[in-house]
Amino acid sequence: ISDHLSLHDVLRATAEQIAAHVPTGAVAVFLADDARATLSVAEAIGLPDALREMTLPADAGVARAVAHRARPLRLAFDHDTPCPFPGVPARSGLAVALRKGDTHHGIIVVVSQESDAYAEGDATFLAALGAQAAAAIENALLYEDANRRAEEAATLYELSQAISSSLQ
């Protein structure tokens, strides 16, 4: 995951690693918006196309429950606690925060059709991957910002060159 500099590549690699190592019916990586008020699906495997546009409030439900936890949250879905993905037949899940220091980037939610599908090793793996993904997300965002600033500086330089040549 940390080999990627593109945010899209980091998110894709994260979802692929989870799907390859943890029993899943679906996996979704949610990213927080700039105001940290909502989380949107940024990458998913096993979700219907209609759910790829879903958002969750950051201060409610699974997002709120997992936001400040150091360990993944085990989820059991039933009539009282429905799966966060409407229409996806899931009976259990894991969720982990994507947090680097004080910065909360989002959450990862993994669901399975099996009850109690996740062992302690799955939770440990998801926690480690979530920490690595959060660092890679932060690096990718910083890299994209640095590229944007370099492009702006190059544009300003070209503009100043054009202005000074017309003055001469």
N, C-alpha and C positions, 0 to 999 in steps of 0.2 A: 504494500500500500504506500509506503513512504518513498518509493521510487518515482512516483508520479508527481508532476508539477501542475497538472490541470485538475481543477476541482471536479470536473465531470469524470475524469479517469480515476481519481481517488474514490469517488462515490461508487463507481462501477466495480472497481477492484474490491471494495469493502463488501458489497452485496454478494459478489461472486465467491469471496473467501468464506463468507458465512454459509452460503448455500452448499459449498463443497465440504464443509466440516461439521455442520450442525443439522440435525433433522428438521427440515422445513416444509411447510405447505406454502408459505410465503414469507418473504423478508422485505422490509421497507426501511429505507434510511430517510428520516425526516430532517430537514434543515429549518432553523429558526429564521424568521424574517428580521430585518434590521432593527425593528422595535422590540424583538423577542416576544411578541404577543401571539403569534401563530406559528405552527410548524407545517411545512408542506412536504409532500413526497418528492424527494429529489432523485431517488433511484429505487427500483423495486424489481424483485424477481418473484413470479408466481401470483401477482395481483392482476385482476382483470383490468383492461385498459381504462374503464370508467373510474376506477379508484386511484389511478395515477395522478389525478388532479385534486385529490382530497387534501384537506387541511384539518388540523387539530388545534384547538385553543391551547396555548402553552400553560395556562393556569388551571387546567381541569383534566380529569380522567387520567389515562396512562401517562401522559406527558408530565402532569404535575406530580404524580406518584413517583416517577423515576428521576425527575430533574435533579434532586440533591442527594441521591443515593450513590454510594461508592460501589456497591455490588448490583448486579442485574436484579430486576424485579421478576419473580416468577408469577405467571398469570394463569388462572384457571377460568375458563369461560363456561357460563351456564345461563340460565334464564335471567338471573339477577345481574350477572356481569357479562354482557355480550362482547363478542370479538370486536376490536376497533375497526375491522374491515368488514362493512356490511356485505353479506352475501358470501363471504369466505367461510367454509365450514371448518372452524377451528375449535379445539377443545382445550388447548394449553398454549402457553407462549412465554417468551422472555423479552424483556425490554431493558435497555441500558442507555444512559445518558452519554452524549458526545460532548465531553467537557474537558477543556484544557485550562488549568488554573481556575480563574474566576469566570472564564468565558464559556457560556453554554451555547454550543453550536446546533444542537438538536438531539434526536434520539434514534435508536435502532430498535425496531420491533420485529420479532421472529415468531411465527405461529405454526402450529402443527395440528393435524386432525386427530392425533392421538392424545389421550389423557396422560398427564405426567410424562410427556415425551422428553423432558430435559433433565439430564443428570447434572451433578455438581461440576463435572468437567466441562460441560457445555456452557454453564454459567461463567466459569473461570475463563474459558476461551473467549466468550463474548465480551467480558469485561476488558480483557487484554486487547482484543481487536478494537473495541470502542475507544480505548485510550490512544491506541496507535492511530486510528482513523481521525480522532479529534486533532491530534498534532499534525497529521498530514493535511487535514482541511485547513487548519490555520496557516500552514506553510503555503498551500496552494493559493489561499486568499491573499497572503502577503506577496507572493510571486506575481499574481495577476495585478495587484495594485502597483507594484514596482514597474511592471511592463507598461501599464497605463500612464504612469507618471513619466516614464522615459519617452513614450510616444508624444505626450504633451510637450515635454522639453524639446524634443526634436522639431515639432511643429512650430514652437515659439522661436527656435533658432532659425529655421527656414524663413519665417516671417520677418524676423529682424534683419536677416541677410537681404531679403527682397527690399525692405524699406531702406536700408543703408545704401544699397546699390542704386536705387532710384534717386536718392538724395545726391549721390555723386554724379 
